[in-house]
Amino acid sequence: MALLLWVAGILAFISQTPELGWAIWAVIWINAIFSFWQEFQAEKALSALKKILPLQAKVYRDGKLTVIPARELVSGDVMQLEEGDKISTDARLVESQSLYVDVSVLTGESMPVPRISKAVSTENIHASEASNLVFAGSTVAAGRGLAVVYATGTHTEFGQVAHLTANVQREASTLEVQISRVVHIITLIALSMGVVIFLLTKLLVGMQLRESFIFAIGIIVAFVPEGLLPTVSLALAIGVRRMAKKNALVRRLSAVETLSATTVICTDKTGTLTKNEMTVRQLWVPNTQINVTGVGYEPKGEVEISSPEYESQVRLMLAGAALCSNARLNHPPNSHQWQAVGDPTEAALLVAAIKAGLNLEELQHQVPRVREIPFDSHRRMMTVLLEGQLSWENTENSQYLIFTKGAPLDVLQHSRYLWHKEEKPELTETQREEIVAANDQLASQGYRVLGIATRQGSAELNQPDNHLLEQDLTFLGLVAMIDPPRPEVADAIALCHRAGIQVTMITGDYGLTAAAIAQRIGLVNGKVRTITGEQLGHLSDTQLRQILHQQKTGLVFARVMPEQKLRLVEAYKTLGHVVAVTGDGVNDAPALRAANIGIAICA
């Protein structure tokens, strides 16, 4: 459109109407300055959000631990990793102590993943699944370790995703395509009319050649809608301002119109549909299941105990879960949000304990920790030895107290007794089957389930053999948690469906969890069809397009890589859809760029 106006201005000068020429060019400059300022403001705001990679790193140089700028890291450096550290390179672990890493920004997994220093085989697995590797852009959720740098900059997994993103060419928006079509039509009509007028004035009216030419140019210029460009820009700018009031930052004016033309939304799950804050929602003790209200790390909500006879057992179980945790809850001043420091799973346990009316500081003072047996991927449990006893009526007069939390089946395997209504009968096979069935039922709903057990005794518990501490436990119950959907998501999904917009979930998280969230938010009404990244890799482009065309609802893609998200977006666009992509992680970047409109979520 601007090119047409430039040409119209030149023709105006040729036709000896300089006032019109200057007016047309002024419209171009005013519109250009206005559009530049609008997008400059957006870029300026975005630059303040680009803090994914850390600025400094702790490394050993000349045998001493020093802090250096992250940009100075080179292959072969030995980094020290501690809880809360942001990792700025890809590295291989050589030492690890209960190390958990949050890789959600790269893979979309809602839970921190364990990392060990033991060598693993990388055949037939993606690098991100290797348990002895850590990657740039991820964060240490818990534990500590030493890692040797093997890739920096563009050679990291983070850099590869950035390279993939950079190679995606930005296509013209729907508005730009439509205006281009209008400009071509106007140009064709204007030139045609100019030629016709020139011939008529020369042949029929008998005007001089120069006069006929100038008259024809005037007709051509008259056909150019000089006000169209500023009118469109102003209308879009008004839309941008309205969206800014709702905390939506628009980088390009044309994106406003594209958003209104969207037919398919491809959305990430972790941090986009969900809060990325683990929350305990269900508790199970023998013969009853208990709801826990509230969402996120803010300790507001209740543990809805239906009968007083279960109250002491539930409080004991949640006290044990909290005492067997290393996470912390922070409430920064001048902020309404609570923050978790450490493993999100453990933070969720602390919040649940507070909701049950427990004072965490009093608990830690009442029964100080003597020893800890960290979680590892083989035992799949964590155990703490505490000195003293809790002020519960149903706790024995003992010198030491043990709490164990971990994978329910592993905790159950090490349990000999069952805590039930202040009694501790020996576990029967039937009771074990009931616990397994309860665990399976909760897991099928997408919950992350932990088993909690305890043991009490005297000085014989304070022994060096860790293996003996985790024997003859008394099983207390199950704690089920999930990364809950954002409160506003269900209504937004329903609104999209009423508007005829198809919504597809594309996540790096596990299929069972993704399907459970999809059902909770109303993304699907019936059965969920889940396609994993591995299954997607075996589909041809034709087969993929056929699935996308036939399956309008109930479609979830799980455990997908960034390049697979990009492939799905391209497949939808090939089918003629206007595709919007929402996401909050680096793994979403290629798809965000390839979409007709990319919506980056910043919680």
N, C-alpha and C positions, 0 to 999 in steps of 0.2 A: 504494500500500500504506500509506504514511504517513497519507494522508487517511482511509482506512478505520479506522486505529487511533485517529486523533483523534476520529472520530465514535463509535467504540466507547468511548473514554474518557468522552465527554460522556454517552452512554447509561448508562454505569456509575454516574456521579454521579446521574443522574435516577432510576435504580433503587435508590438509597440504598445503594450499595456503593462508597463513596469510596476504600477501600483498593485495590480493583481499578482504579478510574479513575486514581489516582496511579501505580500500577504500570505501567499501559499507557502513560501519558504519559512515564514515566521511560524506558521502552524506546525511545520515539521520540527523546527528547533524547540518550540515550546513543549511539544509532545515528547520529544527525545529527552529533554531535561527533566520533565515530570516523571517519565518512566524510569530514567536512570536513578533519580533520587529515591523513588519508591523501592526499587530493587537494591539500591545501595544500603538503605536502612535495614532491609531484611538480611543482607549479607553481614552487616555490622553486628546485628543481633546474633546471627548464627556463629560468628567467629568466637563469641564469648562462651559458646557451648562446646567447643572443640577441645575437650580435655580428657580424651579417652586414654591416651598414653601418658605415663608418668614422665616427669622431667628429670628425676634422679634415680640412681640405682646404687645398691650396696654391693661392692665387689672386693675381692682380695687382689691387691696389687703389692708385689714385693713382700708377700707374706703377711700383709697387714690389711685389715678390713677398712675400706675407705668408701666415702660417698662421692660419686662422680655423676656428671650429667649423663642422662640415658643415651644421648647421641654419640658418646665416646665409647660405648660398649662395642667390643669386637669378639669374633669367634675365639673360643678358648678361655674367655673370662669366666671366673667362678663367682656366681652371684649367691648372696645370702637372701633367703626368702623367709619372711615372717608374716604373721597374721596382719591383714590389712594392706599388705604391699601390692602395688600394681606392677605387673610384669611387662617389661618393655622389649623383650626379645624372645625367640624360641630357644629353649634350653632343655638339656637332658639331666634328670635328677641323679645325683651320686649319693645323696643322703636325704632321708625324709623321716619326720616324726609326726605321725598323725596328721599328715598334710592333706588338706582339702582345698580345691581350687574352683572358683566360680568362673565357668567358661560360657555363661549364658550369652554374653555379648558376641561370641563366635559361633556357638552351636545352637543356642536357644534352649538348652537344658535348664529346667527350673531349679534343680538341686545342684549344690557343689559336688564335684566328683573327687573320689580319693585318688591320690597320686603317690606312687611308691618308687623307690630307687632300683628295685630289682629289674634286671634286663628282661625284655619281652620280645616275642617275635612279631614283626610288623607285616608278615605275609597276609595278604587278603584282608587287611584292615586299613582304614584311613588313618593318617597320622594323628588326627584329633582323638582317636580312640585308643592310642597307645598310652598305657597307664604310667609310663615313666617319663613323659614329656609334658612340659608346660609351655604356654604360648603367649605371645605378645597380645596385650589387650585384656588378658584375664587377670583375676584378683585372687590373692590368697585368702581364703575364707577362714581357715583354721590351721594350726600346726606350724611347722617350720621345716626348712630344708636347704640343701646346697645344690646348685644346678650349674652345669657347664653350658655356656652359650654356643650354639651351633648355627644360628641364623639371625641376621639382623636386617633392619630396613625392609626393602622390597622382597627379600628372600624369605621372610617369615610368612606364616599362614595368614596373618593380618595383612601383610603386604601383597600376598597373592590375591586376596579378596579385593584389595584396593586396585590392583592391576586389572582384575576382571571388571571392576566397576568403570575404570577409566576407558576400557575398550568398548564399552557400551555407548553407541552413538545416540544422542538425544534427538528424538523425532519431533517434528512440528506438532503443536497442540491441535486439538480439534478446531479451536477458534482460528488459529493461524491457517489451517487448511481451508476453512470456510471463507475467510477473508481473501485468501489467495485465489479461490475460485471466483469470488465476486469481482476481484480486480481484473482477472482475465476476461470475464464477461463484459465489464465496463470498458476495458481497453478495446476489445473487439468492436463493441457497438460505437464507441467514440471515433475510432479510426474509420469504421465503415461510413458513419454519418459525415465525417470530415471529407472523405473522398467523394461521397454523393453530392454534398454541398458544393465542393470545389467544381465538379463537373457541371452541375446545374447552373451555378453562377457564371461559369465561363461560356457554356454552350447556349444556354437559354436566355440568361439575363444580359450577357455581353459585357461583363465586367472585365477589367484588365487582369492579366495573369497575376500580378503582384497583389492586387486587391482581392481576387478570388482566393489566393493562398492564405492571406492574412485572415479573411473571413472564415475560411475552413478551420484554421488554427483556433480561432475564437470559439467555434462550435465544439471542437475537440476538448478545449479547456473547460468549457461550460458543462460538459458531461462528467467531469471529474468531481466527485463529492468531497470537497476539501474538509468538510466538517465531520466526515465519518471517522477519521483516525482519532481526533481528540475526544469525540463523543464516546467511542468504544473504550478508550483509555480511562476516561473519567468514570464511566459506568463500572468498569472493573475495579478502579481504585476505591470506589464507594464500597464495593463488595469486600475488598481487602481490609478496609477500615472496620467494617462490621465483624469480620472474622477475627481481627486483632483483638477486639473487645472480648472475644471468647477464647483468648489465648492461642489462636491459630496464626502462625507466622507464615506469610505467603512470599515465596522468593520471586516468582514470575507472575505478572498480572494475568497472563492468559490461562494460568492454572485455575483461576476462579471459574471460568466457563467450562473447562474440562471436568472439573469436579461435578458440575451439574449434569454432565453428559455420561457419567460413569454407569456402566452396566454390570461390571464384575469387580468385587473387592477381594483381593488376596491379602489375608491378614495373618501376621505372626501371632503367637499365643503369649509366650512369656514376656511380661512387661507391657504388652499391648492390650490383649484381652484380659490378662490377669494383672495383679498388683505386684508380682514378683516379691511377695512377702508371705512366707509359709505361715499357715494358721491351723491350729488344732481345732477340728470340727466335731470329732466323735471320740468317745472313750468307751472301752468295753471292759467290764468286769463280769465274773460269772453270773449268768442269768439276766443280765441287763445291759442296755446300751444307753449312753448318756450323751446328750447334745451339748456343744459348747458354742455360745454365741459370740459375736464380734468378728471383726475382720482386720488382718494386718497385725503390726507390732504394737499398736496402741492398746494398752491393757484395759480396754472397756468391753464388758460383756459378762456373761454368767456361765457357770457350770451347772446345768439344769439337772440336779440330782433328784430323781423322782421319789426316792424313799430314804428316810434318815438312816436306815440300816446300812446303806452303802456309803454314807458320807465319810466315815473314818478311813475306809479302804481307798476311796478316790483321792482323798487328801494325802494319804501316805504315798500312793502311786505318783501323784503329781509332784510331791515334795522330793521323792526319789529321782524322778526325771529331771527336776531342776538342779538338784545337787550333783547329778551325774552329767553336768554340762559345763562347758568352758566359755560359752558366749556371754555377752553383756548387752544390756539395753541402755541406750542413751536418749535423753530428751534435750536436744540443744536449746539454749535460750533463744527467745524470739522466733521459735519455730513450733508449728502445730503438729509436726510429724515426729514419730519415734523412729530411731535408727537401731539396727542390729549390728553389733560388732562381733564377728565370728560366724560360726556355722548357722545359717538360717533355720535349720531344723531345731537346733538347741535353743535359739532365740524364741521359736514358737512354743517350746516347752516352758520357758520362763514365763511367757505371757499367760499360758494356760494356768500355771501355778498361781500367778497373781490374781487371775479371775476367780480362783477357788478360795481366795481370801488369805493366801499364804504371804508372809513377809520374807522375802529372799534373804535380806541381810540378817535377820534373826535366825533363820535356818542355818546359814553358814557359820554364824557365831555359836549356835547351839551344838552343832556337830561338825567341827572343823575337819577338813580333809587331811588324811594321813598319807595316802598313796593313791596313785591312779594307774590303771592298766589301760593304755590308749587303745582306741579302735584300730583294728587292722582288717584288711580285706579277706583274711583267712578265717579268723574267729567271727568277724562281723558283729562284734560287741565291744562295749566300753564299760569298765567297772571302776568304781571308786570305793576306797576304804575310809570310813569316817569314825571318829572317836566320839563316844558318848551315845546318847539316846534321845529320840524325839519325845516331845511331851504329849504323845498320843496315848490314849487308854489301852490301845491294843498292841503296844510295843513292849517287848520284854525288858526286864531290867538287865541290860547287857552292856558290856564295855565297848564293843565295837559294832559297827553297822555297815553293811555292804549294800550298794545299789548297782544293778546292772541294767543297761539298756542296749538294744540292738535289734537285729533282724529277728522277728518273732519266733521263727522256727528254730533258730540257733539258741535263743534264750530259753525256749521251751525244752530243748534237748538237754540243757544244763540244769533244768529245774526238777526237783524231786517232790516238792509240795505245792499246794495251791492255797492261796490266801482267800478264804471265803467266809464272810460274815464273822470276822475276828477269830476264825478257826483256821488251822493249817493241816488239813488231811493230806495224806499222800496222794499224788496224782494217779488217777486211774486211766486206763486206756480210753474209756469213753470221754473223760474230761479232756484228754489230749486232743481227741478228734473234734470236740466242740471248739477248742481254741483254734485249731487249724481251720475249721469251717468259718469261724468268725473272722479270722485273718483273710481268708480267701474272699469272703463276701465284701469286706472293706476294700481290699486291693482291686477287686473288679469294678469298684466305683471310682477308681483313679486315685485313691488315697495312698499316701506314703505311711506305712504302718510300722510302729515300733513296739517291741515287747519290753515290759518293765518287770524286774524281779528283785528280790531282796534276800538278805541273810543276816542273822544276828548271832553274836557269840562273844566269847571272852578273848583272852590274850592269844589263843591258838590261831585266831584269824590274822593277826599281825605277823605273818610269816613271809619269808622271801619267795616262796614258790607261788607264782601268780596263778598257775594252773589250778591249784587246790582252792583258791579263793572263789573260783567260778563253778564250783561243784555244790550239789545239794541246795540249790537256790529255791526260794519260794516264789512262785509266779504270781504277780499282782494283777496284771491286765494288759490291755492294748491301748495305744494312743494312735489315732489316725489323723493325719494332717494333709493339707493340700494348699497349693498356691491358688487362692480364691479369685474368682472373676471380679473385675471392677464393678461396682454397684450399677453404673450407668450402661453397661455393655448390653444387657438383655433387651432393654428398651431400644437401644440403637440398632440392634440386629433386627428386631421386630419392625422398626421403622423402615429399614432397608428392604425387607421382604415385602412390605406393603407398597413400597415404591417400585417393586419389580427388579431390584438389584440383587444379583446373586452373590453370596458370601462364601468364600472357600478358605479354610484354615490351612496354612502351610507353616509347619513348625519343625524345629530340630529336636523337640522333646519326644518322649516315648509315646507310642500309639495309644496305649490304654489310658494314659493321663490325658492326652489330647482329645480322645473320644469322650471321656467323662466331662471335660470342660465344655465340649461342643454341645452336649446334651443339657448341661446346666444353664447355658446362656441362650438356649433356644435356637442354636445354629441348625440343628436337625430336629425333626419331630419324631421320626421313626428310627430305623436302624442306621447306624453310622457305617459308612464304608471307608476304611482306613487303608491307605496305600503308603507303604514305607519307602524310604529312599532306595533301598536295595531293589524292591519290586519296580520302582520307577525306572531304575537303570536298565531293566530288561525290557521295557516297553519301547517300541518304535515311535517316531513322531506321529505317524498315522494312528496307531493304537491309542496314544495319549489324547490326541484331538477327539477321537471317537468317544473316549470315556468322559472327557470334559463336556462334549456336546450332549451326551445322553444323561449324565448325572448332574442335574441342575441343583439338587440339594443333598445334604448328608455326606459331603465329600470332605475328607480330612487327609492331608499329606503329613506324615510324621517321619522323624529322623532323616530329614532331607538336608543336603549340603547347599551352600550358596549358589553354585552353578546350576543345581537342580531347581531352585526357586526361580532363577533367571529363565530356565527352560520352560517352566510352567507359565510364566508371564508371556513369553513369546508365543506359546501355544494358544493361549486365550486371545492374543492380538491377531493371530492368524485366522481365528474363527470370526473375526470382525468385531470383537468386543472392545469397548473403551475400558481399560483396566486401571484400577487404583490399587496401590500396594501400601499397606501400613506395616511399620516395624520400628524396632528401637535398637537393634544390634548391628554390628559390623556385618554379620552374615546376611542381613537384609539389604545391604547397600547395592549390590548389582541389580537385584529385582526392583528396588526403589528407583534406580536411574532408568531402567528399561521400560518401566510402566508409563502409561500415558500421564499419570499423575502419581508422584511418590509422596507419601505422608509419613514423615519421620516423627515418632512419638518420643517426647521427652517428659518423663514423669516428674 
